[in-house]
Amino acid sequence: MTEQQSYNTPPGKVEREQSPRAELNTPEGLKHDAQGLVNKARKEYKRRVVTVADAFDLRSRQTDHNPEELRRTIAIEIKNPKQVEIDEKLIALVIEPINALPEAQRIVNGKVRSGEEVARAIPDVEAFLAEINLQEQNGVLLDFFELNESGQLVMKDNCSEAYGLDENALQARIRQTRVVYTEDGKTKVMTGQEYFNVTEEDKEKRPLCIELSEAAKKIDPQSILMVRGLPTLKLDGNNYTGEYARMNTGQLEILKITWTDDETLVDNDGSPNFSRARSAYWNTDPEGVDSLVRDSDRRRVGLGSRGVLRVNLNFES
């Protein structure tokens, strides 16, 4: 079928990403076409999360529907429409803190974004709010932290000191890890206990060695909606960089120490080396973030962890 061909002159084999002309002027026909285009975009780009533009640009017939009606219906199908009302719970959580930022801190994918745009770009609001509520039930409130260079909305624990004290780095990593992803059209959650296998324990059943589980390895990276984990931190020359360095400006870990995630701690093949981990705190003497790389089985009564939730945003453009 050529780009401008119509079903007035159907080819020998009809592609079903859009419905037959007899159905075009019905809501069912419009919805059928939108569903077909979304499915075609997912197959074409080999990813579960697609944008309105991805699907709309794949239409083979240019005049079958009102373009704005088709865009709206596609948006509803991928649950990311500008027309869908924003959940009021997102106003204080996301919209207001983002709109209060200067423009330089609201740039995502090369564009200045409003809080409303970010809220609509959350791929699964129900799952997002479920993660917020779960942490609240565990006594940890989440606050907006930043929009990062990877196009993610990042929420942080709002506690001033690390919790989960006397846990080693492996326990902390397992505690803080939660992966929310889609599989067969359903939203699923994998906890840290499922994401990692404990391959060695001490006499108190504390993990001494962990590895990624087979279930974790099977998760399609493109299907991941959001991930909770330890905040990142690494030493770059003489400076600390990463989420924790941006997060702690003197108000966190004055009395305690927290485990962080240092991506530079890897084996020779580039895979994560879970035997070592970076701990961090605020050093009141030179007044700055300080840290040490320790064995992962190290424990202290004042050493715990905190987490961040990174949400993969899905903008239309």
N, C-alpha and C positions, 0 to 999 in steps of 0.2 A: 504494500500500500504506500503510495507516495504521500508526502506531507499534506497536500491539499486535497487528497482524494476524499470523497464523501460516500456514505452508504447508499446514495442514489445510484451509484455504479459500483456495487460490491465486488470485491475480488473473489477468487475461487474459495479462499479460506479466510474466514472472518476472525480477526484477533479480538479477544474479549476484554481488553482493558477498558473499552467503552461499550455502552449498550446499543442494541439495534435502534434505528431511528423511530420506530413506532413507540418506544418507551421514553423518548427524550424529554417530552414536555410534562413528565410526571415526577413527583418527588422521589419515587422509587428509582426511576431511570437516572436521575442526577446522583443519587446516593450510590447506585451501582457503579456508575462511571468513576466517582471519586474513590470508592473502594478499590476498583481495578487499577487506577493510576497509582494509588499509594502502594499497592502490592507490587506493581511493575517497577516502581522506583526502588523499593527495598531489594528486589531481585537484581535490578540494573546496577545499583551502587553497592550491593553486597553488605548492607547494614540495616539493622532493625529500625534505627531512628532516622527518619528522613524529614525534610522540610516541605512546606507547601510549594516552594519554587521547584524543588526536585520533582515532585509529582506533576505539577501543572505543566512544566516544560516538556513532559513526555507525551502529552496528548497528540494524537495523530490527526484529529479533525479539528479545525480551528473555529468552526462556526456553529457547532451543535448546541452549545449552552452559552448563556450569559457568562462572560469570564469571571465577574465578581461573584456570581452565585456559585460557580464551580470552585473558585478559590475558597470561599467560605465553607463549602461542603467538604472539600479536601482537608481544610484546617480542623474541622470538627472530627473527621475520621482519625487524624493523627493527634487529636486532643491538644492542639496548640493554637486555637483560633484567637485572633484579636477580638473577635466579637463575643467570646465566652466570658462571662462575668468572673472576675478574680475573687477567689476565696478570701473572705474578710480577714481570716487569720494571717494571711500573708502581708497585710498592710503594715502591721507593727514589726513583723519578723524580717521582711525583705524590702518592701517598697519605701517606707519612710527612711530607714538608714541609708539606702542607696541614693535616694533623691537628695539627701543631705550632703553627699560627697561632692567635691569639686569634679569638673568634667574629666580631668586627667585620670581620676581613679574610677571612672565609669566607662572606660573603653574596653570593649570586648569584641574580638574579631575585627578590629580596626574601626569600630564605630562607637560613638558615645551612646550609651544606653540609659534609659530611664528605669526607675524601680518597677514601673508597670510592665515594661518590656521584659525585664528579667523574670518577674513573677510568671508571666505567660510562657516563658521559655523553659520553666521547670517541667521536665518531661512527664512526671507522674506526681501531681500535687498530693494525691492521697498517700502515696508511699513516702513522700517527703515529710508530710505532717505526722505520719506514723513514726518516723525516725525521731522527729522532734519530741513527740509525746513519750516515746520509749525512754529517751534519756531523762526527761523530766520525771518520769515515774521512778527512775533510778537515782533521783536527787541531783541531777545535773541539767541546768538550763543551757540552751544553745543561743548564741547571739550571732548576728551577721558579722563576718570578719572582713572578707574582701572578694572582689572579682579578680581572678588571676589570669595570667597570660595564656593559660590553656583553655580559656573560655568556660571556666567553672565558677559557680557560686560556692563560696566557702563559709561554713558556719563553724564557730568555735565554742568550746566549753567556757562558761563565764566565771568559773571558780578561780579564786586568786592563788590557790595552792594545789599542787598535785594530790590526787587521791589514789585509792588502791595501793596504799603504802605497804612496804615489805614484799612487793612482788618483784621478781626478776624481769629482765627485759622481754623474755619470751612470754611470760604470763601477761605482761602489759600489752604486748602486741596482740595476743589472742583476745584479751579483754576488749580492746579498742576496735578490732576489725569487724566490719559488717559490710557486705557487698550486696547491693540491690540491683537486680538485672532482670531482663525479660527472657523468657524461653517458651516457645510455642504459644506466643501471644499472651502469656501470663507473667505478672510481676512476681519475682521470687526473691528471697533473702537468704544469704549464706553467712552464718556467724563465723567468728574466728575459730571456734571449736571444729567447725566443718571445713574451714578454709585451710587449716594446717593439720598435719599429722605430727603427733609427739612421738619421736623415735627413741628418746632416752629420758628417763626420769631419775630423780634422786630418791632417797629413802622416804622422803616426805611427799612423794608423788608430784613434785614440782618439775616442770619440763627443763631438761638440760640441752635438748637438741630437737629442732622442729624442721619440717620441710613442707612445701606446698602439697596439698592433697590432690589426688587424681580428679576429684570433683572440681576443685579450683582451676586446674589446668584446662578443663573442658569448657569453662565459661568463655564465650565469645566476647573479646574486648569491646566490640561495637554494640553489644547488647547491654553494657553496664550503664545504669542510670545514675547511680551515686555510690560513693565508697566512704566509709568511716575508717579512720586509722590514726596513728600517731602523727603529730605535726612534724614536718620536715625540718632538718637542720644539718648544715655541713660547714666545714671550715674551708673558705676560699681565700688562699693566701693568708693574710692576717685578719681577715674579716669573716664573721659568721653570716651566712645567708640562708634563706629558706623561711618557711612559715613561722617557725618559733622565733626567729630573730626579728621578724616584722611584728609579731604578736606581743612579745615581751619588751616593753619599753620602761620597765622598772616597777611594774605593778604585780608581776607574777613570780612565784617561786623565790620569795625572800627567805622563807624558813625551810622550805622543802626543796627537793630535786625531782626532776621529771625525766622520764625516758623519751627520746625522740626517734625519728626515722632518718638515718643518714644513708642516702642512696649510693654513696661512694664506697660503702663497706660491702664489697663484692668479692667473689672468688675469681680465680684466673679466667674462668669461662664467662664471666660477667653476671653470673647468677648471684642472688642475694646471699651474703654470709651472715647467717643468723647467730653465729657464735660470738659476735661482737656487736656492741650497740653504743650509741652516744647518749649520755645524760647531760642535762643542762639546768641552769639556775641563773638568778640575777646576782652578780657579784657586786655588792654594795661598796667595795673598796675602790676599784677603778670605774664603777658605775657602768656596767655593761653586761650583756649576756656572756656567760662563760660555760664551758662544757669539757667533758672528758670522754674518751672512748674506753669502755670497760668490757670485761667479759660479760656475756649475757646472763650468767648465773649469779652475778653480783646482787646482793640484797642489803638493804638498809631500812631501818624503821622510818626514816624520813625521805625515802626514795619511792616515788609512785609514777603516775602517768596522767595525761589528759588527752583528749581526742579532738579531731576536726572532721567535719562532714563535707565532702566535695561533691557537688552536684553538676553533672554534665549538662550544660544548657543547650536547648534546641531552638535556635532562632530561625525565623523564616528566611532571613537573608543575612 
